[in-house]
Amino acid sequence: MKYLAAVVVCGIVFSGAFAGDVEVAGMKSVTPKGWKEEAPSNSMRLTQFKLPKAEGDPEDAELAVFYFKGGSGGVEANLERQVKKFKPAAGEDKVEAKTEKIKVGKIDATFQDVQGTFLSKFPPFAPNAKITEKEKYRQLYVIFTTEQGDYYMTLLGPAKTIEKHKKDFQEFLTNFK
């Protein structure tokens, strides 16, 4: 009986370990189960999550949420910057990028879907940083502006993994209240 009680208590304590509230612009949404919250890797990130890889993909995806109080160059400049992080997939002449208008909660936002070979750079802003090419990558990027500043969400990873999580990501965005 003590063992059963310990299992129940552990289940209750850890049931939310992989899902959590995210707050942006005074709104909250709950992340889907399976998204593992991590400590932000730098001070520009409000939060970040690892999303489990799809079968056959080399690594997990990452969702990073950014906030810039003073903005960071406007929507179009940011969309262009995201596309420049990619080069065309093998056999293609340009990076595949689609943009549409959506809502994050009740706030108008821009949603961008970019696919191709990701040019992974570390550190990301260093002009002479080493670039590692990651083929068959995809990024879902969301940007919206509020009176308090600009918010950006970047879901990046292998294409199959991003496809696996795309519906949950879209629901996560819609569910902000």
VEXTIVO-73126 format. One record per residue: x, y, z of N, C-alpha, C, CB in turn; residue in one letter. Coordinates in steps of 0.05 Angstrom, whole numbers, padded with zeros to 5 digits, always signed. Glycine has a CB too. Layout:
XYZXYZXYZXYZA...
***
This chain:
+00016-00024+00000+00000+00000+00000+00017+00025+00000-00019+00000+00024M+00040+00025+00016+00057+00048+00016+00069+00052-00012+00080+00043+00037K+00076+00031-00026+00087+00033-00053+00067+00046-00072+00095+00005-00064Y+00041+00038-00070+00021+00049-00087+00017+00079-00081-00006+00035-00083L+00018+00086-00055+00015+00115-00048+00039+00131-00059+00014+00118-00017A+00063+00120-00058+00086+00133-00068+00084+00137-00099+00112+00118-00062A+00074+00117-00113+00070+00119-00142+00050+00141-00148+00061+00092-00153V+00027+00142-00134+00007+00162-00138+00018+00190-00133-00018+00156-00121V+00032+00193-00111+00043+00220-00105+00063+00228-00126+00057+00219-00077V+00081+00210-00135+00100+00216-00156+00085+00224-00182+00119+00193-00161C+00064+00209-00188+00049+00215-00212+00036+00243-00211+00027+00194-00216G+00027+00250-00188+00015+00277-00185+00036+00299-00187-00001+00279-00159I+00059+00294-00173+00080+00314-00173+00092+00318-00201+00102+00306-00153V+00096+00296-00215+00110+00298-00241+00091+00299-00265+00128+00275-00244F+00065+00298-00261+00047+00298-00285+00050+00324-00301+00019+00295-00275S+00057+00346-00289+00060+00371-00303+00089+00377-00311+00049+00394-00287G+00107+00358-00306+00135+00364-00310+00142+00370-00339+00152+00340-00302A+00126+00361-00358+00132+00365-00386+00112+00385-00399+00132+00339-00400F+00094+00395-00384+00075+00415-00394+00075+00438-00375+00046+00404-00399A+00072+00462-00385+00072+00485-00367+00059+00509-00379+00100+00492-00359G+00053+00528-00362+00042+00554-00371+00064+00571-00384+00028+00568-00348D+00057+00584-00405+00075+00604-00417+00059+00629-00417+00084+00596-00446V+00071+00651-00408+00057+00677-00407+00071+00696-00426+00056+00688-00379E+00056+00708-00445+00066+00729-00462+00044+00750-00465+00074+00718-00490V+00052+00775-00464+00034+00798-00468+00009+00796-00450+00025+00799-00497A+00013+00787-00426-00009+00785-00407-00028+00762-00412-00024+00810-00407G-00021+00744-00431-00038+00721-00437-00023+00696-00429-00046+00720-00467M-00038+00674-00424-00025+00648-00417-00036+00626-00435-00030+00641-00388K-00019+00607-00441-00026+00582-00455-00011+00560-00442-00021+00584-00485S-00022+00536-00443-00009+00512-00432+00004+00497-00454-00029+00494-00416V+00029+00489-00450+00043+00474-00471+00033+00445-00471+00074+00474-00465T+00034+00432-00494+00025+00404-00495+00043+00386-00478+00025+00395-00524P+00032+00364-00469+00049+00344-00455+00070+00335-00474+00031+00320-00445K+00093+00330-00464+00116+00321-00480+00135+00343-00486+00106+00309-00506G+00126+00368-00484+00145+00390-00488+00159+00394-00461+00130+00417-00497W+00185+00392-00462+00201+00394-00437+00213+00422-00434+00223+00372-00437K+00205+00436-00413+00215+00463-00409+00244+00461-00400+00198+00478-00388E+00261+00479-00410+00289+00481-00403+00295+00509-00394+00307+00473-00428E+00318+00511-00380+00327+00538-00373+00335+00552-00399+00352+00536-00353A+00327+00578-00402+00335+00592-00426+00365+00592-00431+00325+00621-00425P+00374+00588-00456+00402+00586-00462+00416+00613-00463+00406+00571-00488S+00400+00635-00464+00412+00662-00463+00391+00682-00452+00421+00671-00491N+00400+00706-00446+00383+00725-00432+00361+00737-00450+00400+00747-00421S+00363+00733-00476+00342+00744-00494+00317+00726-00494+00353+00746-00523M+00319+00702-00484+00297+00683-00484+00280+00685-00459+00307+00655-00488R+00254+00686-00462+00236+00685-00439+00235+00656-00428+00208+00695-00446L+00233+00638-00447+00232+00609-00440+00239+00593-00465+00204+00601-00430T+00244+00567-00461+00249+00550-00484+00241+00521-00476+00279+00551-00492Q+00235+00505-00497+00226+00478-00493+00239+00460-00514+00195+00476-00496F+00243+00435-00506+00251+00414-00524+00227+00398-00531+00274+00395-00512K+00223+00392-00557+00201+00376-00567+00213+00351-00579+00184+00392-00589L+00203+00327-00570+00215+00302-00578+00216+00298-00608+00200+00279-00565P+00238+00286-00616+00243+00282-00645+00224+00260-00656+00272+00274-00650K+00219+00262-00682+00203+00242-00696+00222+00219-00702+00191+00253-00722A+00210+00196-00705+00226+00172-00712+00243+00177-00737+00208+00147-00715E+00269+00171-00734+00287+00174-00757+00301+00201-00758+00272+00169-00782G+00291+00221-00743+00304+00247-00744+00328+00247-00725+00284+00270-00735D+00349+00263-00730+00373+00262-00715+00372+00276-00687+00395+00274-00730P+00353+00294-00684+00352+00308-00658+00324+00320-00653+00373+00331-00658E+00320+00328-00628+00295+00341-00619+00293+00369-00632+00294+00343-00589D+00269+00380-00631+00264+00407-00640+00266+00425-00615+00236+00410-00654A+00268+00451-00620+00269+00470-00598+00250+00493-00603+00298+00481-00594E+00234+00500-00583+00217+00524-00584+00229+00544-00565+00187+00517-00576L+00236+00567-00577+00246+00590-00561+00227+00613-00562+00275+00598-00571A+00221+00626-00540+00204+00649-00538+00221+00673-00530+00180+00644-00518V+00220+00694-00547+00236+00718-00543+00217+00742-00538+00254+00723-00567F+00228+00761-00524+00214+00787-00519+00234+00809-00521+00199+00787-00492Y+00227+00830-00537+00244+00853-00540+00227+00878-00534+00257+00855-00568F+00233+00890-00511+00217+00913-00503+00217+00936-00523+00227+00923-00476K+00240+00941-00535+00243+00963-00554+00239+00954-00583+00269+00976-00552G+00230+00929-00588+00228+00919-00615+00255+00910-00626+00215+00940-00633G+00254+00900-00651+00280+00891-00662+00279+00892-00693+00286+00862-00653S+00270+00914-00704+00273+00918-00732+00248+00914-00749+00292+00900-00742G+00225+00909-00738+00201+00907-00753+00196+00879-00764+00201+00926-00775G+00171+00874-00771+00162+00847-00780+00177+00838-00805+00132+00847-00785V+00177+00854-00826+00189+00846-00852+00219+00841-00849+00185+00868-00873E+00233+00858-00834+00262+00854-00830+00267+00827-00816+00274+00877-00815A+00250+00821-00796+00253+00796-00781+00247+00772-00798+00236+00796-00756N+00226+00774-00815+00220+00751-00833+00243+00746-00852+00194+00757-00848L+00254+00767-00863+00277+00764-00881+00301+00752-00867+00285+00791-00893E+00305+00760-00842+00328+00750-00826+00325+00720-00822+00330+00764-00799R+00300+00711-00818+00295+00682-00813+00301+00666-00838+00266+00677-00804Q+00293+00675-00861+00298+00661-00886+00328+00659-00892+00284+00676-00910V+00343+00680-00884+00372+00680-00889+00387+00659-00872+00384+00707-00883K+00373+00648-00852+00386+00627-00835+00385+00600-00850+00371+00624-00809K+00373+00600-00874+00371+00575-00889+00383+00579-00917+00341+00567-00892F+00390+00557-00929+00397+00557-00958+00378+00537-00971+00428+00550-00963K+00374+00539-00997+00355+00520-01010+00363+00491-01006+00355+00526-01040P+00342+00475-01004+00346+00446-01002+00360+00436-01027+00319+00431-00997A+00373+00413-01025+00387+00402-01049+00367+00400-01072+00398+00374-01042A+00376+00410-01095+00359+00409-01119+00340+00432-01122+00345+00384-01120G+00338+00449-01103+00320+00472-01104+00336+00498-01110+00304+00475-01077E+00322+00518-01121+00336+00543-01127+00331+00565-01107+00329+00552-01155D+00312+00560-01088+00307+00580-01068+00296+00567-01043+00288+00602-01077K+00299+00581-01020+00289+00571-00995+00258+00572-00996+00299+00588-00971V+00246+00550-00987+00216+00549-00986+00207+00564-00961+00206+00520-00986E+00192+00586-00965+00182+00602-00943+00153+00611-00949+00200+00627-00938A+00135+00606-00930+00107+00614-00932+00100+00631-00908+00088+00590-00934K+00085+00652-00912+00077+00670-00891+00047+00674-00891+00091+00698-00894T+00035+00675-00867+00006+00680-00865+00001+00696-00840-00010+00654-00866E-00023+00708-00839-00032+00723-00815-00048+00703-00798-00049+00748-00823K-00042+00704-00772-00056+00688-00752-00063+00705-00728-00039+00663-00744I-00074+00692-00707-00079+00704-00681-00064+00688-00660-00110+00705-00675K-00051+00702-00642-00040+00690-00618-00059+00701-00596-00009+00698-00612V-00076+00683-00587-00098+00693-00570-00115+00712-00587-00087+00707-00544G-00117+00736-00578-00133+00757-00593-00115+00776-00608-00150+00772-00574K-00088+00772-00607-00070+00790-00619-00062+00781-00648-00044+00793-00602I-00063+00800-00667-00055+00794-00694-00025+00788-00694-00061+00818-00713D-00018+00767-00710+00010+00758-00712+00016+00750-00740+00015+00735-00692A+00042+00746-00746+00051+00736-00771+00064+00709-00766+00071+00756-00785T+00056+00689-00782+00066+00662-00780+00082+00656-00805+00043+00641-00776F+00107+00646-00801+00124+00640-00824+00133+00611-00821+00149+00659-00825Q+00133+00596-00844+00141+00569-00845+00164+00567-00865+00118+00549-00853D+00189+00561-00856+00212+00561-00873+00224+00533-00873+00233+00582-00863V+00232+00523-00897+00244+00497-00900+00268+00498-00918+00223+00477-00911Q+00287+00481-00912+00311+00480-00929+00334+00469-00912+00318+00507-00940G+00359+00477-00919+00382+00470-00904+00388+00492-00884+00407+00464-00923T+00386+00486-00858+00391+00505-00837+00420+00510-00834+00378+00496-00811F+00428+00536-00833+00456+00544-00829+00460+00549-00799+00463+00568-00846L+00465+00528-00784+00468+00531-00755+00495+00544-00749+00467+00503-00742S+00494+00565-00733+00517+00582-00728+00520+00586-00698+00515+00609-00743K+00544+00582-00688+00549+00586-00659+00575+00600-00655+00547+00560-00643F+00575+00622-00639+00552+00636-00630+00536+00649-00653+00560+00657-00609P+00510+00651-00650+00493+00659-00672+00499+00686-00685+00465+00659-00663P+00509+00705-00669+00513+00732-00680+00542+00739-00686+00502+00753-00661F+00560+00720-00682+00588+00724-00686+00594+00723-00717+00606+00704-00671A+00606+00743-00728+00611+00743-00757+00628+00721-00767+00623+00770-00765P+00647+00710-00751+00664+00689-00760+00658+00662-00747+00693+00697-00753N+00633+00659-00737+00626+00634-00725+00625+00611-00745+00598+00637-00711A+00631+00587-00735+00630+00564-00752+00601+00558-00760+00643+00539-00739K+00596+00551-00785+00569+00544-00794+00567+00514-00800+00561+00560-00820I+00547+00502-00788+00542+00474-00793+00516+00472-00809+00540+00458-00766T+00517+00459-00832+00493+00456-00849+00476+00432-00839+00500+00453-00879E+00451+00437-00835+00432+00416-00826+00410+00413-00847+00420+00422-00798K+00412+00392-00862+00393+00388-00884+00365+00379-00874+00403+00367-00904E+00345+00385-00890+00317+00377-00884+00309+00388-00857+00314+00347-00884K+00313+00414-00854+00305+00428-00830+00281+00446-00836+00328+00444-00818Y+00267+00454-00814+00243+00470-00817+00241+00488-00792+00218+00453-00820R+00231+00512-00797+00226+00531-00775+00199+00543-00778+00248+00553-00775Q+00184+00542-00756+00158+00556-00754+00164+00581-00736+00135+00538-00742L+00158+00604-00747+00166+00629-00734+00141+00647-00731+00188+00644-00750Y+00137+00657-00707+00114+00674-00702+00124+00700-00690+00093+00660-00683V+00114+00722-00700+00121+00749-00690+00096+00765-00686+00141+00763-00710I+00095+00779-00663+00073+00798-00659+00082+00820-00641+00049+00784-00647F+00070+00843-00646+00077+00868-00632+00055+00876-00613+00083+00890-00653T+00063+00885-00589+00044+00895-00570+00054+00923-00561+00040+00876-00545T+00038+00936-00544+00047+00962-00534+00071+00959-00515+00024+00975-00518E+00074+00935-00504+00097+00930-00486+00122+00922-00500+00089+00909-00466Q+00120+00914-00526+00144+00905-00541+00137+00883-00561+00166+00896-00522G+00157+00871-00572+00154+00851-00593+00160+00823-00581+00172+00856-00617D+00143+00804-00590+00147+00776-00582+00153+00759-00607+00122+00765-00567Y+00170+00739-00603+00178+00721-00625+00178+00693-00614+00206+00729-00637Y+00168+00674-00629+00169+00646-00622+00181+00632-00646+00141+00635-00615M+00202+00616-00640+00216+00601-00661+00216+00572-00654+00245+00612-00664T+00202+00556-00671+00203+00527-00668+00220+00516-00690+00173+00515-00669L+00243+00505-00683+00264+00497-00703+00272+00469-00698+00288+00516-00701L+00275+00454-00720+00285+00427-00718+00283+00412-00744+00270+00411-00696G+00289+00386-00744+00286+00370-00768+00257+00371-00778+00294+00341-00762P+00254+00371-00804+00228+00375-00817+00207+00356-00807+00231+00373-00847A+00213+00330-00805+00193+00311-00796+00184+00316-00767+00203+00282-00798K+00203+00324-00751+00197+00331-00723+00179+00355-00721+00223+00335-00707T+00185+00375-00737+00168+00399-00737+00140+00393-00747+00180+00422-00755I+00138+00376-00767+00111+00368-00777+00096+00353-00755+00114+00350-00802E+00110+00336-00740+00098+00321-00718+00085+00340-00698+00119+00303-00705K+00098+00363-00693+00089+00381-00671+00073+00405-00682+00112+00390-00656H+00070+00408-00708+00058+00432-00719+00030+00437-00709+00058+00431-00749K+00013+00417-00709-00015+00421-00700-00016+00430-00670-00031+00395-00704K+00000+00417-00653+00001+00424-00625+00011+00453-00621+00019+00405-00609D+00031+00461-00637+00042+00488-00636+00020+00508-00643+00066+00490-00654F+00005+00502-00665-00016+00521-00673-00038+00523-00652-00028+00511-00700Q-00045+00500-00640-00065+00501-00618-00054+00517-00594-00073+00472-00610E-00029+00513-00587-00016+00528-00566-00018+00558-00571+00013+00520-00563F-00014+00567-00595-00016+00595-00602-00045+00605-00600-00006+00600-00631L-00063+00590-00610-00092+00597-00610-00103+00599-00582-00108+00578-00627T-00092+00582-00564-00103+00579-00537-00094+00601-00517-00096+00553-00526N-00078+00620-00526-00070+00641-00508-00095+00657-00500-00049+00660-00520F-00098+00660-00474-00121+00675-00463-00112+00695-00443-00142+00656-00450K
***
